[in-house]
Amino acid sequence: MDLIRLTGSKSLAYFIGGMVTRPPAFKPVVKPALQPAATTYTFKSGDTLSAIAAQ
C-alpha cells in the first residue's frame, strides 16, 4: 500500500477491502475516593524517617 494514497480523501476501508475493525469500547476504571489520613504529624528539626515510623 502506498502511504500517499492513504492520506487522500478516501477512507482506510477503501484500501483494505472494507474490513475495518474497531477496538472494543473502553470502560474507565472508577477509583474510590481517597480517605484523609487518620493522624497528622508536625515535623521538628532533627527528625528522621526511622524515628517517625517508630512512633
PDB file of N, CA, C and O in Angstrom:
ATOM      1  N   MET A   1       0.834  -1.171   0.000  1.00  0.00           N
ATOM      2  CA  MET A   1       0.000   0.000   0.000  1.00  0.00           C
ATOM      3  C   MET A   1       0.881   1.237   0.000  1.00  0.00           C
ATOM      4  O   MET A   1       1.918   1.275   0.662  1.00  0.00           O
ATOM      5  N   ASP A   2       0.476   2.206  -0.717  1.00  0.00           N
ATOM      6  CA  ASP A   2       1.204   3.462  -0.803  1.00  0.00           C
ATOM      7  C   ASP A   2       0.637   4.424   0.235  1.00  0.00           C
ATOM      8  O   ASP A   2      -0.561   4.708   0.234  1.00  0.00           O
ATOM      9  N   LEU A   3       1.485   4.916   1.107  1.00  0.00           N
ATOM     10  CA  LEU A   3       1.001   5.816   2.158  1.00  0.00           C
ATOM     11  C   LEU A   3       0.462   7.122   1.607  1.00  0.00           C
ATOM     12  O   LEU A   3      -0.389   7.750   2.237  1.00  0.00           O
ATOM     13  N   ILE A   4       0.931   7.536   0.464  1.00  0.00           N
ATOM     14  CA  ILE A   4       0.414   8.764  -0.126  1.00  0.00           C
ATOM     15  C   ILE A   4      -1.061   8.588  -0.469  1.00  0.00           C
ATOM     16  O   ILE A   4      -1.838   9.533  -0.335  1.00  0.00           O
ATOM     17  N   ARG A   5      -1.456   7.411  -0.902  1.00  0.00           N
ATOM     18  CA  ARG A   5      -2.863   7.162  -1.213  1.00  0.00           C
ATOM     19  C   ARG A   5      -3.715   7.189   0.046  1.00  0.00           C
ATOM     20  O   ARG A   5      -4.869   7.614   0.006  1.00  0.00           O
ATOM     21  N   LEU A   6      -3.153   6.738   1.164  1.00  0.00           N
ATOM     22  CA  LEU A   6      -3.919   6.742   2.419  1.00  0.00           C
ATOM     23  C   LEU A   6      -4.210   8.143   2.924  1.00  0.00           C
ATOM     24  O   LEU A   6      -5.178   8.348   3.657  1.00  0.00           O
ATOM     25  N   THR A   7      -3.398   9.095   2.547  1.00  0.00           N
ATOM     26  CA  THR A   7      -3.619  10.451   3.028  1.00  0.00           C
ATOM     27  C   THR A   7      -4.589  11.214   2.147  1.00  0.00           C
ATOM     28  O   THR A   7      -4.861  12.383   2.420  1.00  0.00           O
ATOM     29  N   GLY A   8      -5.117  10.604   1.110  1.00  0.00           N
ATOM     30  CA  GLY A   8      -6.079  11.255   0.222  1.00  0.00           C
ATOM     31  C   GLY A   8      -7.452  11.333   0.862  1.00  0.00           C
ATOM     32  O   GLY A   8      -7.595  11.200   2.078  1.00  0.00           O
ATOM     33  N   SER A   9      -8.467  11.552   0.025  1.00  0.00           N
ATOM     34  CA  SER A   9      -9.821  11.743   0.536  1.00  0.00           C
ATOM     35  C   SER A   9     -10.551  10.417   0.768  1.00  0.00           C
ATOM     36  O   SER A   9     -11.650  10.423   1.321  1.00  0.00           O
ATOM     37  N   LYS A  10      -9.977   9.292   0.366  1.00  0.00           N
ATOM     38  CA  LYS A  10     -10.635   8.001   0.543  1.00  0.00           C
ATOM     39  C   LYS A  10     -10.332   7.449   1.938  1.00  0.00           C
ATOM     40  O   LYS A  10      -9.260   7.667   2.502  1.00  0.00           O
ATOM     41  N   SER A  11     -11.316   6.731   2.466  1.00  0.00           N
ATOM     42  CA  SER A  11     -11.134   6.182   3.807  1.00  0.00           C
ATOM     43  C   SER A  11     -10.246   4.939   3.763  1.00  0.00           C
ATOM     44  O   SER A  11      -9.986   4.389   2.693  1.00  0.00           O
ATOM     45  N   LEU A  12      -9.795   4.514   4.910  1.00  0.00           N
ATOM     46  CA  LEU A  12      -8.947   3.330   5.022  1.00  0.00           C
ATOM     47  C   LEU A  12      -9.685   2.088   4.545  1.00  0.00           C
ATOM     48  O   LEU A  12      -9.074   1.189   3.968  1.00  0.00           O
ATOM     49  N   ALA A  13     -10.988   2.029   4.778  1.00  0.00           N
ATOM     50  CA  ALA A  13     -11.783   0.872   4.366  1.00  0.00           C
ATOM     51  C   ALA A  13     -11.693   0.654   2.860  1.00  0.00           C
ATOM     52  O   ALA A  13     -11.725  -0.495   2.420  1.00  0.00           O
ATOM     53  N   TYR A  14     -11.585   1.674   2.079  1.00  0.00           N
ATOM     54  CA  TYR A  14     -11.457   1.557   0.623  1.00  0.00           C
ATOM     55  C   TYR A  14     -10.198   0.774   0.255  1.00  0.00           C
ATOM     56  O   TYR A  14     -10.228  -0.041  -0.667  1.00  0.00           O
ATOM     57  N   PHE A  15      -9.113   1.005   0.951  1.00  0.00           N
ATOM     58  CA  PHE A  15      -7.836   0.390   0.624  1.00  0.00           C
ATOM     59  C   PHE A  15      -7.691  -1.038   1.148  1.00  0.00           C
ATOM     60  O   PHE A  15      -6.933  -1.826   0.583  1.00  0.00           O
ATOM     61  N   ILE A  16      -8.403  -1.378   2.212  1.00  0.00           N
ATOM     62  CA  ILE A  16      -8.257  -2.722   2.781  1.00  0.00           C
ATOM     63  C   ILE A  16      -9.483  -3.588   2.518  1.00  0.00           C
ATOM     64  O   ILE A  16      -9.665  -4.617   3.168  1.00  0.00           O
ATOM     65  N   GLY A  17     -10.299  -3.194   1.599  1.00  0.00           N
ATOM     66  CA  GLY A  17     -11.427  -4.030   1.204  1.00  0.00           C
ATOM     67  C   GLY A  17     -12.628  -3.934   2.115  1.00  0.00           C
ATOM     68  O   GLY A  17     -13.437  -4.862   2.149  1.00  0.00           O
ATOM     69  N   GLY A  18     -12.778  -2.852   2.852  1.00  0.00           N
ATOM     70  CA  GLY A  18     -13.954  -2.645   3.690  1.00  0.00           C
ATOM     71  C   GLY A  18     -13.935  -3.408   4.999  1.00  0.00           C
ATOM     72  O   GLY A  18     -14.937  -3.404   5.714  1.00  0.00           O
ATOM     73  N   MET A  19     -12.851  -4.053   5.336  1.00  0.00           N
ATOM     74  CA  MET A  19     -12.794  -4.829   6.572  1.00  0.00           C
ATOM     75  C   MET A  19     -12.145  -4.007   7.680  1.00  0.00           C
ATOM     76  O   MET A  19     -11.026  -4.301   8.101  1.00  0.00           O
ATOM     77  N   VAL A  20     -12.828  -3.007   8.140  1.00  0.00           N
ATOM     78  CA  VAL A  20     -12.312  -2.166   9.218  1.00  0.00           C
ATOM     79  C   VAL A  20     -12.872  -2.693  10.527  1.00  0.00           C
ATOM     80  O   VAL A  20     -14.087  -2.773  10.704  1.00  0.00           O
ATOM     81  N   THR A  21     -11.994  -3.045  11.427  1.00  0.00           N
ATOM     82  CA  THR A  21     -12.436  -3.487  12.752  1.00  0.00           C
ATOM     83  C   THR A  21     -12.045  -2.430  13.764  1.00  0.00           C
ATOM     84  O   THR A  21     -10.981  -1.818  13.670  1.00  0.00           O
ATOM     85  N   ARG A  22     -12.896  -2.232  14.706  1.00  0.00           N
ATOM     86  CA  ARG A  22     -12.633  -1.228  15.742  1.00  0.00           C
ATOM     87  C   ARG A  22     -12.389  -1.935  17.060  1.00  0.00           C
ATOM     88  O   ARG A  22     -12.964  -2.990  17.327  1.00  0.00           O
ATOM     89  N   PRO A  23     -11.540  -1.354  17.875  1.00  0.00           N
ATOM     90  CA  PRO A  23     -11.291  -1.973  19.184  1.00  0.00           C
ATOM     91  C   PRO A  23     -12.545  -1.894  20.047  1.00  0.00           C
ATOM     92  O   PRO A  23     -13.378  -1.013  19.831  1.00  0.00           O
ATOM     93  N   PRO A  24     -12.698  -2.780  21.007  1.00  0.00           N
ATOM     94  CA  PRO A  24     -13.873  -2.731  21.881  1.00  0.00           C
ATOM     95  C   PRO A  24     -13.907  -1.424  22.665  1.00  0.00           C
ATOM     96  O   PRO A  24     -12.875  -0.798  22.909  1.00  0.00           O
ATOM     97  N   ALA A  25     -15.094  -1.034  23.046  1.00  0.00           N
ATOM     98  CA  ALA A  25     -15.267   0.219  23.797  1.00  0.00           C
ATOM     99  C   ALA A  25     -14.510   0.142  25.115  1.00  0.00           C
ATOM    100  O   ALA A  25     -14.498  -0.899  25.772  1.00  0.00           O
ATOM    101  N   PHE A  26     -13.891   1.228  25.493  1.00  0.00           N
ATOM    102  CA  PHE A  26     -13.107   1.302  26.723  1.00  0.00           C
ATOM    103  C   PHE A  26     -14.000   1.769  27.854  1.00  0.00           C
ATOM    104  O   PHE A  26     -14.676   2.791  27.737  1.00  0.00           O
ATOM    105  N   LYS A  27     -14.005   1.028  28.943  1.00  0.00           N
ATOM    106  CA  LYS A  27     -14.756   1.431  30.132  1.00  0.00           C
ATOM    107  C   LYS A  27     -13.754   1.958  31.147  1.00  0.00           C
ATOM    108  O   LYS A  27     -12.862   1.220  31.567  1.00  0.00           O
ATOM    109  N   PRO A  28     -13.879   3.215  31.549  1.00  0.00           N
ATOM    110  CA  PRO A  28     -12.923   3.769  32.514  1.00  0.00           C
ATOM    111  C   PRO A  28     -13.049   3.088  33.883  1.00  0.00           C
ATOM    112  O   PRO A  28     -14.138   2.695  34.302  1.00  0.00           O
ATOM    113  N   VAL A  29     -11.934   2.962  34.548  1.00  0.00           N
ATOM    114  CA  VAL A  29     -11.894   2.356  35.876  1.00  0.00           C
ATOM    115  C   VAL A  29     -12.248   3.433  36.899  1.00  0.00           C
ATOM    116  O   VAL A  29     -11.632   4.497  36.939  1.00  0.00           O
ATOM    117  N   VAL A  30     -13.235   3.141  37.708  1.00  0.00           N
ATOM    118  CA  VAL A  30     -13.658   4.094  38.740  1.00  0.00           C
ATOM    119  C   VAL A  30     -12.918   3.761  40.025  1.00  0.00           C
ATOM    120  O   VAL A  30     -13.062   2.670  40.577  1.00  0.00           O
ATOM    121  N   LYS A  31     -12.131   4.710  40.488  1.00  0.00           N
ATOM    122  CA  LYS A  31     -11.366   4.503  41.714  1.00  0.00           C
ATOM    123  C   LYS A  31     -12.131   5.105  42.889  1.00  0.00           C
ATOM    124  O   LYS A  31     -12.743   6.164  42.746  1.00  0.00           O
ATOM    125  N   PRO A  32     -12.107   4.453  44.039  1.00  0.00           N
ATOM    126  CA  PRO A  32     -12.781   5.023  45.202  1.00  0.00           C
ATOM    127  C   PRO A  32     -12.086   6.313  45.651  1.00  0.00           C
ATOM    128  O   PRO A  32     -10.888   6.495  45.436  1.00  0.00           O
ATOM    129  N   ALA A  33     -12.841   7.179  46.262  1.00  0.00           N
ATOM    130  CA  ALA A  33     -12.291   8.447  46.741  1.00  0.00           C
ATOM    131  C   ALA A  33     -11.263   8.190  47.843  1.00  0.00           C
ATOM    132  O   ALA A  33     -11.428   7.282  48.659  1.00  0.00           O
ATOM    133  N   LEU A  34     -10.220   8.985  47.858  1.00  0.00           N
ATOM    134  CA  LEU A  34      -9.181   8.846  48.881  1.00  0.00           C
ATOM    135  C   LEU A  34      -9.697   9.338  50.227  1.00  0.00           C
ATOM    136  O   LEU A  34     -10.394  10.350  50.311  1.00  0.00           O
ATOM    137  N   GLN A  35      -9.349   8.622  51.252  1.00  0.00           N
ATOM    138  CA  GLN A  35      -9.730   8.999  52.605  1.00  0.00           C
ATOM    139  C   GLN A  35      -8.605   9.822  53.227  1.00  0.00           C
ATOM    140  O   GLN A  35      -7.432   9.535  52.992  1.00  0.00           O
ATOM    141  N   PRO A  36      -8.941  10.828  54.005  1.00  0.00           N
ATOM    142  CA  PRO A  36      -7.886  11.615  54.652  1.00  0.00           C
ATOM    143  C   PRO A  36      -7.114  10.756  55.659  1.00  0.00           C
ATOM    144  O   PRO A  36      -7.621   9.751  56.157  1.00  0.00           O
ATOM    145  N   ALA A  37      -5.909  11.164  55.938  1.00  0.00           N
ATOM    146  CA  ALA A  37      -5.064  10.433  56.878  1.00  0.00           C
ATOM    147  C   ALA A  37      -5.690  10.444  58.269  1.00  0.00           C
ATOM    148  O   ALA A  37      -6.297  11.432  58.681  1.00  0.00           O
ATOM    149  N   ALA A  38      -5.535   9.346  58.977  1.00  0.00           N
ATOM    150  CA  ALA A  38      -6.126   9.229  60.310  1.00  0.00           C
ATOM    151  C   ALA A  38      -5.371  10.075  61.334  1.00  0.00           C
ATOM    152  O   ALA A  38      -5.968  10.556  62.297  1.00  0.00           O
ATOM    153  N   THR A  39      -4.078  10.260  61.137  1.00  0.00           N
ATOM    154  CA  THR A  39      -3.283  11.047  62.077  1.00  0.00           C
ATOM    155  C   THR A  39      -2.440  12.055  61.300  1.00  0.00           C
ATOM    156  O   THR A  39      -2.215  11.915  60.098  1.00  0.00           O
ATOM    157  N   THR A  40      -1.994  13.046  62.004  1.00  0.00           N
ATOM    158  CA  THR A  40      -1.095  14.038  61.404  1.00  0.00           C
ATOM    159  C   THR A  40       0.169  14.115  62.246  1.00  0.00           C
ATOM    160  O   THR A  40       0.188  13.712  63.409  1.00  0.00           O
ATOM    161  N   TYR A  41       1.206  14.635  61.644  1.00  0.00           N
ATOM    162  CA  TYR A  41       2.477  14.766  62.346  1.00  0.00           C
ATOM    163  C   TYR A  41       3.117  16.078  61.921  1.00  0.00           C
ATOM    164  O   TYR A  41       3.132  16.413  60.736  1.00  0.00           O
ATOM    165  N   THR A  42       3.629  16.797  62.856  1.00  0.00           N
ATOM    166  CA  THR A  42       4.344  18.037  62.584  1.00  0.00           C
ATOM    167  C   THR A  42       5.833  17.754  62.694  1.00  0.00           C
ATOM    168  O   THR A  42       6.313  17.294  63.730  1.00  0.00           O
ATOM    169  N   PHE A  43       6.555  18.028  61.626  1.00  0.00           N
ATOM    170  CA  PHE A  43       7.991  17.772  61.607  1.00  0.00           C
ATOM    171  C   PHE A  43       8.720  18.756  62.501  1.00  0.00           C
ATOM    172  O   PHE A  43       8.385  19.938  62.580  1.00  0.00           O
ATOM    173  N   LYS A  44       9.733  18.221  63.174  1.00  0.00           N
ATOM    174  CA  LYS A  44      10.567  19.045  64.043  1.00  0.00           C
ATOM    175  C   LYS A  44      12.000  18.928  63.556  1.00  0.00           C
ATOM    176  O   LYS A  44      12.351  17.966  62.873  1.00  0.00           O
ATOM    177  N   SER A  45      12.808  19.881  63.898  1.00  0.00           N
ATOM    178  CA  SER A  45      14.203  19.859  63.497  1.00  0.00           C
ATOM    179  C   SER A  45      14.883  18.612  64.046  1.00  0.00           C
ATOM    180  O   SER A  45      14.745  18.300  65.229  1.00  0.00           O
ATOM    181  N   GLY A  46      15.616  17.898  63.198  1.00  0.00           N
ATOM    182  CA  GLY A  46      16.342  16.707  63.621  1.00  0.00           C
ATOM    183  C   GLY A  46      15.550  15.413  63.479  1.00  0.00           C
ATOM    184  O   GLY A  46      16.068  14.344  63.802  1.00  0.00           O
ATOM    185  N   ASP A  47      14.310  15.481  63.004  1.00  0.00           N
ATOM    186  CA  ASP A  47      13.521  14.263  62.819  1.00  0.00           C
ATOM    187  C   ASP A  47      14.128  13.383  61.732  1.00  0.00           C
ATOM    188  O   ASP A  47      14.672  13.880  60.746  1.00  0.00           O
ATOM    189  N   THR A  48      14.029  12.091  61.923  1.00  0.00           N
ATOM    190  CA  THR A  48      14.461  11.130  60.890  1.00  0.00           C
ATOM    191  C   THR A  48      13.249  10.271  60.539  1.00  0.00           C
ATOM    192  O   THR A  48      12.314  10.142  61.329  1.00  0.00           O
ATOM    193  N   LEU A  49      13.279   9.693  59.357  1.00  0.00           N
ATOM    194  CA  LEU A  49      12.157   8.849  58.932  1.00  0.00           C
ATOM    195  C   LEU A  49      12.004   7.631  59.825  1.00  0.00           C
ATOM    196  O   LEU A  49      10.885   7.213  60.123  1.00  0.00           O
ATOM    197  N   SER A  50      13.114   7.064  60.250  1.00  0.00           N
ATOM    198  CA  SER A  50      13.018   5.874  61.107  1.00  0.00           C
ATOM    199  C   SER A  50      12.400   6.223  62.463  1.00  0.00           C
ATOM    200  O   SER A  50      11.638   5.425  63.010  1.00  0.00           O
ATOM    201  N   ALA A  51      12.710   7.390  63.010  1.00  0.00           N
ATOM    202  CA  ALA A  51      12.135   7.791  64.300  1.00  0.00           C
ATOM    203  C   ALA A  51      10.649   8.070  64.152  1.00  0.00           C
ATOM    204  O   ALA A  51       9.866   7.725  65.038  1.00  0.00           O
ATOM    205  N   ILE A  52      10.250   8.686  63.053  1.00  0.00           N
ATOM    206  CA  ILE A  52       8.824   8.968  62.823  1.00  0.00           C
ATOM    207  C   ILE A  52       8.080   7.664  62.628  1.00  0.00           C
ATOM    208  O   ILE A  52       6.979   7.510  63.157  1.00  0.00           O
ATOM    209  N   ALA A  53       8.640   6.716  61.887  1.00  0.00           N
ATOM    210  CA  ALA A  53       7.980   5.437  61.623  1.00  0.00           C
ATOM    211  C   ALA A  53       7.836   4.612  62.901  1.00  0.00           C
ATOM    212  O   ALA A  53       6.895   3.830  63.035  1.00  0.00           O
ATOM    213  N   ALA A  54       8.756   4.785  63.826  1.00  0.00           N
ATOM    214  CA  ALA A  54       8.718   4.016  65.065  1.00  0.00           C
ATOM    215  C   ALA A  54       7.594   4.477  65.986  1.00  0.00           C
ATOM    216  O   ALA A  54       7.219   3.748  66.904  1.00  0.00           O
ATOM    217  N   GLN A  55       7.060   5.651  65.764  1.00  0.00           N
ATOM    218  CA  GLN A  55       6.002   6.180  66.652  1.00  0.00           C
ATOM    219  C   GLN A  55       4.695   5.499  66.442  1.00  0.00           C
ATOM    220  O   GLN A  55       3.713   5.828  67.107  1.00  0.00           O
TER     221      GLN A  55
END
